[in-house]
Amino acid sequence: MSLWLQRFVSALNAVSGLGAAFIGARGGFKARLQQVLAAPAGVRHAMAVVRFAKPRLPLKQNLIACYQAERSLLLTRASDFHAVIERQAEFEVVYAPRMRMLTGGRDFFLGMQDGADYRRDTDAMRSIVKADDLRPVLAMARAEAAAALAGSEVDLPPALSARIPALMVQQYFGVEMETEQLIADATTMFWFLFSDLQADPKVTAAAMAAKDRVNAAIDASKATAGRETLLGRAVATGGSAFDADGIRANIIGIVIGAIPTLSKAACLAVDELLTRPKELAAVRALAQAGDEDAVAAYIWEALRFSPANPLIYRRTPRATHIGDTEVEAGTMVLASNLSAMFDEAVVPQATKFLPGRPWNVYALWGEGLHLCWGDRINKTILPAMLMPLLAKPGLRALAAPDGGGSPFPKHYRLGWR
């Protein structure tokens, strides 16, 4: 089958899926449309249609209102997604202004372009990570998961998926702060930095209060942080990367990334597997057999269908191009990693759930210069904390994931036999 025909068939099936979802939704036209496009399957279907019909879709308005731009360009094919990631000088990260609001003025490397400051801070952060650091983190994650799952039901975020990363922040990162407040504050700051697309003043106000609490906790923790913690090592290392402002910026940056991303990914992976009885039964058997690597393969494939973020955004500081498409200066480029992971040109049998795909198929936490600092942590801790849950017979949702108005689940009640 030719690539054009593959894409046409995918788009045709997607239109059918969108239609069925729309008919099954409730309310008027706008309400139904919002329900369809809020669901991971709806986003996948919409991207498949765009990938076939208009893979480089120009939009007159900037859809990322929290960061300045004149217009938008949606990119849905894998080659374009990777071009944006690789050509970081032409497609710049935009997070620096809001990141400075959280740090008190210092940039965190996630919001920097390549250069001396970026390399100073990333090299410094790599230098304080030891090869066997994750061993006690994994032991904690497995113990906490076992304790949280001792009964017949669980509320996933507060008991496990957000709690375990928060304990990691306390025990390994070295930030002493009450657990529930730490979860709430890290989530609010992540929302402000990456997901507050409409620049909601209420989100800004909440994030400013959150950053004051977390920065104060970082400052207070420096005196007692041991050498087994990243904070303690940063204090001992010193230098320009780890002066007072540098410690605050680099530590709050990794705190922001650790908790909400891991928790949301865990909820999305479980939710996706619960829609697939055959795959759920298969991963249950693997989990019961203790095969963590095989369980991980199911988690990554579930996240391909339902990633924590369906796109990354970058801004063009000057006019450039994607293939034969001219891109004006001041364009917010929306490069869809979700669509790239389903691009028929590079992903065989893209619409099938096939665990064990090559890792380069997955674009879950960025790539290249701005690959998520916690990529290794994510790949290690997610299977460890979810395997005991996925081993439960009769696993089912007792209520849908609930963010309480936030894009990050605060509650997700699950039960089992």
N, C-alpha and C positions, 0 to 999 in steps of 0.2 A: 504494500500500500504506500503510495507517495506521501510525503510529508504534508502537502496541501490537503490531501484527502483525510489524513489522520486528524489534522486540525479542524477540518470541516465537520467530521463525525463527532469530535469532542464538543465543538460548538453547538451542533444540533442536539446532542444529548444534554448539554448544559441548558439550552433553551427549554427543553422538556422538563428538566429538573426545576428550573426557576418557575415555570408555569405551575407545576404541581405544588411547589412550596407556597406560591402566591395564593392558589385556590385553598390550600389548607390553613392559611393564616387567618387572623381575625381582624375585624374593623374595616375602616374605609381604605381607599386605594393607598394613601400615604402611609397609614399604619401598617398595612400588609407589606408594602415595599420595605419599610424599615425593618420589620421582622425578618423578612427574607434575607436582606443584606447584612443583618446583624449576626446571622448564623454562619459558621464556618463553611458549610456546604454552599450556601448562597454566594459567599464571596468567591469560592472556587469556581462555581458555575459562571458568575459574572466575568471573572478573569478569563475563562476559557473562550467566552464570546468575544471579548475585547482582543485577546491574543490572536484570534482568527481574523476578525473584521477590521480592527484598527490598533495594531500592536503598539504603536506610539501615538497615544491619544492626547492631543493638546487641549488644555482647559483654560478658559479666559481668566479664572480667578485663582488665587492662592488658597488651597484647601488647608494649609497648615498655618492658621492665623497667628499662632503664638510666635512664629518667626517670620521676619519680613521677606516678602517676595512679590513679584508683579503678576505672576501667572503660574500655571502648573503644567507638567507633562507626565502622564502616566505611561510607564514602560512595563511590558508584560512578558517579554521573551527573555530567556536565560542569557543569551549573548549580550543583550543590552544591560541586564542587571549586573553582570560581571564587569562590563565596561565601566559602569558608574562606580563600582566598588574599587576597581583598579586605578582609575584615572582621578585620584583624589584631589589633585591640584585644580582640575577643571570642574569637579563636582564636590564642593566643600561641605564639611559638616557644619551644622548651624547652631549647635547647642551652647556655645560659649557664653552668650549673654545671660541666659537663665542659669547656667552652671555657676557663673560668678555671683549671682544673687544668692546662691546656696552656700558658697564657700566664703563669702565676704570679700571677694575680689580676685582670688587666685584661680587660674584655669585648672581644670582636671583634664588629663590627657585625652579623654574621650571626645572632648569638644575642641581639641587642637588640630591644626594642620601639621603635616610633617615638618620637622625643623629641630633646632637645638633644644628648645624647651620640651618639646614632645619626647625626644629621645632621652633627655636627662631624666624625666619622670618615669617613662616606661622602663628604662634600664634600672632605675633605682627600685621600682616596685618588683621587677623580676629578681633583683639581687636579694630581696628579703624573703623570697619563697624558697623553701627547702624541698628536696626531692621526696621526702617521706612525710611531708606535712599533712597529707590527707588521711593518713592511717588513723590517727585519733578522731578525726572528723567522721570518717566512715564508721568507726566503732560506735561513736555517739549516735549517728543517724540510725544505725541498725537497732541499737538498744531503745532509742526513743520510739521508733516505729513499732517495735514489738510491744512496748508498754501501751502505746496509744491504741493498739488493735486488739487488746486483750478481751474486749467485750464482744458485742454483736453489731455494733454500729460505731461510726466515727463522723465527726465534723472535720473534714479534711484540712482546711487551712489552719484554724487555730490549734488543732491537735497534732498536725504532722507537717503539711507542705509549707506553711509559713513558719511554724514553730522551730523546725529543725534548722533552716537557714538562719533564723534569729539566734539560736544557740551557737551556731557556727560563728556568727558575728561577735558574740560575747566571748566565746572560749578560744577561737583561733584568731579572729581579727583583733580582739582585745578591748572591745568597747563595752564598758559596764553600763547597762541601762535596763530598766524594767522591760520584760519581754514583750508584753502586749503593746506598750507604748512604742517600743522600737519597731515592731511590725507595722504599726499604724503610720509612724513618721516616715519610715523608709518608703512605704507604699505611696504616701502622699507626695513625697519629693520626686519619686519616679514618675508619677502621674503628671506633675507639674512640668518636668523636664522633657518627657517624651510623648505623652498621651493627651495633654491638655490642648487639643488641636484648635479649639475656639477661644483660647486665652481667657478662660473664666476667672473673673476677679476673686471668686470664692476659693478656687483652687490655689490661686496665688497667695491669698491670705493664709490658708491652711499650711501651705508649703513654707512660708516664712516663719510661722510658729514652729513647725517641725524642725527646720534647719537650726533654729536657735537651741532647741532641746538636744539635738544630736551633736552639734558642734560643742556644746557645753559638756556633754558626756565624753566626747573624744578628749577634750582638754583635761577634764578631771581624771580620765583613765590613764593618762600618760605616766603619772607618778607610780602607779601600781602594776602597769602592764608588764608581764614577764617576757623573757626572751623566747618563750614558745609561741608568742603572739606576734602578728605582723606589726601592731602598734609598738610593742616593746622593741622590736628590731629596728623599726624606723627611728625611734628616739635614740637608740644606741648608735645608729649609723650617722645621723645628722647630715650636714652638708646642705646645699641650696635646695635639693629636692625635698629634704626633710627638716627644714626649719619649721617654726611654729605654723606659718601659713601653709607650707607645703604638706606637712603632716595632716592638717585639717582638711585640705583639699583632696589629697590622695586617699585618705581613709574614708571620708564621707562619700567620695565617688564610688568606691567599691561596696560600701554599705548600701547605697542606693540601688546598685545593680544586683545585689545578692538575693534579697528577700523576695520582692514582688515577682521577679522573673522566674525564679525557681518555683514559687508557689503557683503562679498562673500556669506555667508549663505542666506542672504535675496535675492540676485540675483538668486542663485541656486534654492531656494524654489519656487520663482515666475516662473522661467523658466521651472521647472518640471511641475508645475500646468498648465502652458499654453499648454503643450503637451497632457493634459487630459481634454477634454471639459466637460465630465460628472462631474468630480471632481471639476473643476473650477466653474461650475454652482452651485454645492452644497455648496462650500465654499463661493461663492458670496452671497448666500441667508443667510448663517450664519453670514457673516460680516455685511450685511445690517440690520440684526436683532440685532446686537451688542453683539453677543455671542463670546467673545474673547477666552474663554477656548476651545470652539469647533473649532474655527479658528486655534488655536494653534495646535490642534491635526492633522489638515491637513498639517500644516507647518512641523511638526516633521516627518510625514510620507513622505512628499515630500523630506525632507533631508535624509531620509533613502535611497531613490532611488538615491539621488544626494548629498552626503555629501561634506562638504568643504575639507575634507581630506579623501582619500580612505584607508589610512593605517597609522599606527604609526611605528616608528623604534626605536629599542633598540640594544645595543651591549653586547655580552657576554664577561665579563672580564676573565672568566675561562671556561673550558669545563663543559657542563651541558647536559641536555636532555629535550626533549618535548615528553611526552609519551615514546614510545620505540625508538625514534629517537635521536641519539647522535648529539650534537651541539658543534662544536669545539670552543675553545677560539678565540676571535677576529672575530666572525661572526656577521654581521649586520642582525638582525632579523626583517623582514618586516611583521608585524602582521596586517592583513587587517580587519579593523573595518567594512568596506563596506561589505566584504564577510561574516563576522560574523553576520551581520544584515539580511542576506539572507540564513543563514545556516538552511537547512531543519530539522536538528536535534532539533532545539530549537525555530524556528519561524514558527508557523502554517501558511499555505497558504502564504509562503514567497514571492512569485512573485506577489501577489495581493496587490493593493493599499487599505489598510484598516486603516483609521484613528481611533484613540482611542486605539491603542495597548498599553500594559503595558509599562511603561517608561523604564524598564530594558531591553527591546528589543533594545532600541536606544543607540548606542555608537557614539555620535556625538562630544563630547568634552573631550574625555579621561575618565578614571575611577580611583578610588582608590587614591593612594598617589599623583598622578599627574593629578587628575581631574582638568580641567581648573578652575582657580580661579574665573573667571567670569561666571561660569555655571548658577548661579541664575540670574545674570543680563541678560544673553542670553535668558533664558527661559521666562523672563518677558518682555524684551524690543522688541524682534522680533515680537511677535503677536501684540503688541501695535502699532508699526510703520507700519506694513504691512496690518493690518485690513482695514484701509480706502482705500488702494489701491485695495485690493481684493474685496471690495464692488462695485467697478466701473463696470458698464455694458459694455459689449463689450471689455473688457480688452484684449490687444494684443501687441505683440512685433512689434515695428517699425524698429528695427535693432537688430542684434544678440549682446549679451554681448561682449564688446571689452576691452581687457586689455592693448592694445597698446604694446604688447610684454611682459607684466607682467602676472603672473598667477592669478591676482586679477582684476576683472572688474573695469575699470575706467568710462565706459559709458554703459548704457543699456536703450535705449529709448523705452518707452511704451506709448500707447495711448488708448483711450476709447471713447465711444459715449458721 
